[in-house]
């Protein structure tokens, strides 16, 4: 059987997979970043054991990614940073997704028992 800490880490991975693959490709523009951030955070916070999600979509990165006259681009990991806090059976897991060497890297920041 997995330990509570292992299960908490697993739960964090599930939340990141859900967030990334559910929202990647969503049309985004500088005018819609705040509402998309809220929608993403609220959707993931509905999942069991998820206590907090912060999504930051960087307006400057969105503007730079727009390459046609329609005024929007598709959401990718390169446009956002995400933090999450998962609480499972007394274990708190803190995670982060941010760009590292051109890749949206999802990492464990802390496991607190």
C-alpha positions, 0 to 999 in steps of 0.5 A: 500500500502507498504511504499517505505522502505517496498518495498525496503526491499521486493526487498532485500529479492527477490534478496537474495532468487534468489541468494541463490536458483539459485546458491546453489549446484553449483560445486565449487573449490578453483580454481573457487571461484573468477569467481563464485563470479563475476558471482553471483554478476553480475547476481543479479545486473541485477535485478531491484533496485539492485545497488551493490552485493559483494560475498565472497566465502572463499577458506579455507571453500571450501577446508575443504568441499571437501570430495572426489577425484574430487576436488570440493564441492557444494556451500552452504551458509556456504562457502560464505558471501554476501552483497547487496545494494538496492535502491528503490525510494530514500530508500537504503537498505543494507543487509548481509548474513553470518554464525550465529550459523551454519546457513547462516543468511540473515539480514537487516543491514540498511534502509536509507531514 
